[in-house]
Amino acid sequence: GAVIPGVMVSIKNRATGVVRNVSTDETGFYSAPNLLAGNYDVTGSAPGFSTVVQSNILLTVGAQQQINISMKVGESAQLVEVREAAPLVQLTSSVISGEVESTTIRELPLNGRDWASLATLSPGVNAIETQIGFETGTSRGNRGFGAQLSISGGRPTQNNYRLDGNSINDFANGGPGSVLGVSLGVDAIQEFSVLTGNYSAEYGRTSGGVVNAISKTGTNTFHGDVYEFLRNDKLDANDFFLNASGQARPAYRRNQFGAAAGGPIRKDRTFIFGDYEGIRQTQGVAIPATVPSDAARLGNLADGTRVNVDPAIKKYLALYPHANGPVTGDKGLFTFAGARVVTENYYTVRGDHKISDKDNFFATYVYDKAPYNQPDTFNNQNILSSTIRHIAALEESHIFSPNLVNNVRGGFNRNAIVNFQSVSAINPAAADPSLGVMPGTNNPQTFISGGFTTLLAGLYGNNTTHAWNSFQFYDDASLTRGAHSLKFGFAMERMQYNFFQSFTRFGKLRFASLKDFLLNNPSSLEGSFPEQTNPRGVRETLFGGYIQDDWRVRRKLTLNIGLRYEMTTVPNEVHGQLTSLAAFSDPLPQCGTANPALTTVLGKPGCAGVASSFFSNPTTLNFEPRFGFAWDPRGDGKTAVRGGFAIFDVLPLPGYFFHPQSVATPFLLAGVVDNKQGPLAGIGVLAGTPGSAYSKMGPNSLYGALMESHPGRSYVEQWNINVQRQLSASLTATIGYIGSHGVHQLNRGDDGNLVIPTMTSAGYLWPYNPTRQDLRINPKLGPIRYMLYNNDTSYHSLQVNVQKRMSRSFQFGAAYSYSRGMDSSSGTIAGDSFSNSVTTWFWFDPKITHARSDFDVTHTAVLNGIWQVPGPRAGLRRLVLGGWEMGSIFKMNSGIPTTPLIGGDAIGAQNAGSDPYSIPDRVPGCDGVNSNFKSNPGGVFLGYINTGCFTLPKASPEIASRCVPFVGSGTLANPQFPGTCSNLLGNAGRNSVIGPPLVNLDFSLYKNFAVKKISESFNVQFRAEFFNILNHPNFGPPLPFFNSGQAQIFKLNGTLSGGGGLQYAVTQPRDIQFALKVIW
């Protein structure tokens, strides 16, 4: 039929009664931008036509919903009700997104009641299973406590999480979350969307994905719920590693309780909503650790060697627990059941007010506090971590005309973090200063090569805090002009990041072997000078502006054309205490301000000069085009062909500077002393005489920092094509391809001060000479932490998404992705952002390590469903057989990669980082893993890696004269492995071993007791939820941690390390949770 101009269209929010009135233009088109998500009634009226009402239209967050109104000739008093559902396909937008609406949030089984975890229901969204955990003593808090997601191949620090239009990322630009790693407030979230590709110019501050959530509002009816969720160990399965060591299931008590309620203060005008959620948890900790066997502690090594244990080490061994599990060679398994104690309180309040027909206002405030206590890996001391979060949002919406709407919004986001702070001693040895190597300290952090678990620094040895303040302002306007729907706006964010770290105040000792440890002969000592713990305060401002035009070129074709400009200022430090080398070879750094620290401590000048700016600003030309199309080839509103191309910038945000600046000379003097020439007096565990190690620290041992002074623009190009088809009134299917290319991405590492190798026909060959520090790029400094922009990335993915909305008491979703993500280094905050990361790679040639990303997963499938089981509607049978409901989430993926390694610095790179560089050779055609690893114990851990698939690098004829063989139990003159080449980089490659697959099924069973006598909506709900109901053990890949990871195949001398095993699980054993909810 013909188009009808001048039709009055009234759009009414069914919950609040708020109405927006617009009219159709000369083309019959109408638009009502910036509506809140919810259910609406759309009414069309015009003289000479019957009034048409289309009811209960669902508008999801951030979506563009096309509702066509078919007018019929008649009297306006005649009412025509249209019950046809709105189209399920996106006919006007090329954005790739997934929506998680309120029913899904409420009714699916949620482990920890973490609403953000449901983002993985969308294809292309992967939870990073190798996110660093709390219990290992590693620096998860320095990477951000929130759960990490990779969206369309992007790094987890490249996403933007929004609540009510404001960014709520943490200081590390990671996802929001408490110290438990979860986002509470399930009952306070109305719904959220996950934008995974080709999103409009409206969205900035991200090059990955956008998680866009909105809080619940009060309505014209009083509604809410009160609940209690309960878990304990009585019904739970035991941890795999506790079972392996014959230990009982640890105690577990978790109470998660709260209430949410909302309603009108003034009907149709003023509304309020509030939510409280609390957690009280005491959870047994099952932490597997590898420790020296009892025989080894006495000096009786498994190879028959007898060692006279140094007297200082005999005392020091009090810090190492005795093995209580299987023993293989010199290693034994120690596992204990400690307790994690958490008290968390989470609050949300939101108020909405209709000022007039043209003005609306809302305000949201969130407060979350969560202290967390636990023992360390060896049960030596109690550790405290805590998070305090404040989130506030204010927004005013003004309707200038039916075609022009403006939204002004302000926001505040604060995180205060205490990360892994030791607070009390369980083992008295952890508080014994006679075991220290630094003045006035307790024992240092200690690494023993060969697969042994790291000993943490003694009492008070860890103290790191982060404070993040983000002040935000946005102005967004929407204008409709004929076939053009324009949106344009401005954004500004002022960022304040304060951090404090007592870096290596107690020191770090590394031993090349267990034998060297027993002899008290470390390979290196790392530590900081007294009182060198200055806090830092980084400041930065972000500016952004955009324009977006959704142009209806034809009835069947819409073009989405946009441009965003987004830049940041160069970061500055409030006291001028920023420092960076201009080049790796520079003897002194450029500084933000003059500082005499080196002059007073070491008699050397502190800075080469005062720099006006750290680096040239790479963001000044950040113009980001966005283009997309949506085509309805049949014109029936049931098929859409969509595609697009966009550029997204990666901004140098303040959190990226913590890692290098926390230890940078001259504002924090910390260094590394290598013990490669044999025993040095004053280095090692010194019973009763700590502190003399300082005499070995000269200027050439001190840490430096290098941030690329003229970085290129860091951005991601993304493209996609997909087809979406509505198969029934409630069922849609989408299949598509999405790809991306990252340019000048961050490359991070702990030490770039290396010996540079020579490229030969056999590969990179190092001039092995461990006694010559002058071979390194900068012999006048020690380790140099770096931040370079020489990392290119790529991502290609086939994605399939099937969604069935709730109908006939059933809803279902299926998401599958087949993908490959490639890079040379995967960390943004640090090189070891994930537990399977190697801390430092070869910055001088990123091609060496260009391989699968640390978080890459080839196959990922996620299924979810909710079934409201049909039952009797009346009588006693209804009480027993009616009201049942089931929900389930099934996840499967093909595993995460890891890197096979040779322990220590076999190649002679002379790095002081936390991981070895050396890589073995791969046997051609060998799979690399044992398919029957569950029946192949392999000693302490499951023998996952097939060590027979790897060999020591070979000395080919053309390089044989320059090769140093692996000596094994022999000598250089008479090596155990002649013909090998320890100073040659092997060909096995980064991330060349794929870890075991993951299979997990969560299931829920609910019984609803509707009490109609109280009200139509009053319901008492009993819930039973089963997490990992199959009790399927899901293991992470063998880890490459320095000298103690199971990914280490060979020791420094070339003998097998006994590694290759699986040492931790990435999912819990079966947990059962019961709950009672009263809903009205």
Secondary structure, 3 states (H helix, E strand, C coil): CCCCCCCEEEEEECCCCCEEEEECCCCCCCCCCCCCCEEEEEEEECCCECEEEEEEEEECCCCCCCCCCCCCECCCCCEEEECCCCCCCCCCCCCEEEEECHHHHHHCCCHHHCHHHHHHHCCCEEECCCECCCCCCCCHHHHCCCCCEEECCCCHHHCEEEECCEECCCCCCCCCCCCCCCCCCHHHEEEEEEEEECCCCCCCCCCCCEEEEEECCCCCCCEEEEEEEEEEHHHCCCCHHHHHCCCCCCCEEEEEEEEEEEEEEECCCEEEEEEEEEEEEEEEEEEEEEEECHHHHCCECCCCCECCCCHHHHHHHHHCCCCCCCEECCEEEEEEEEEEEEEEEEEEEEEEEEEECCEEEEEEEEEEEEEEEEECCCCCEEEEEEEEEEEEEEEEEEEEECCEEEEEEEEEEEEEEEEEEEEEECCHHHHCHHHCCCCCCCCCEEEECCCCCCECCCCCCCCEEEEEEEEEEEEEEEEEECCEEEEEEEEEEEEEEEEEECCCCCCEEEECCHHHHHCCCCCEEEEECCCCCCCEEEEEEEEEEEEEEEEEEECCEEEEEEEEEEEECCCEECCCCCEECCCCCCCCCEECCCCCHHHHHHCCCCCCEECCCCCCCCCCCCEEEEEEEEECCCCCCCEEEEEEEEEEECCCCHHHHHHHHCCCCCCCCEEEEECCCCCCCCCCCCCCCCCHHHHHCCHHHECEEEECCCCCCCEEEEEEEEEEEECCCCEEEEEEEEEEEEEEEEEEECCCCCECCEEECCEEECCCCCCCHHHECCCCCCCEEEEEEEEEEEEEEEEEEEEEEEECCEEEEEEEEEEEEEECCCCCCCCCCECCCCCCCCCCCHHHHCEECCCCCCEEEEEEEEEECCCCCCHHHHHHHCCEEEEEEEEEECCCEECCEECCCCCCCCCCCCCCCCCCEECCCCCCECCCHHHCCCCCCEECECHHHEECCECCCCCHHHCCCECCCCCCCCCCECCECCCECCCCCCCCEECCCEEEEEEEEEEEEECCCCCCCCEEEEEEEEECCCCCCCECCCCCCCCCCCCEEECCCCCECCCCEECCECCCCCEEEEEEEEEC
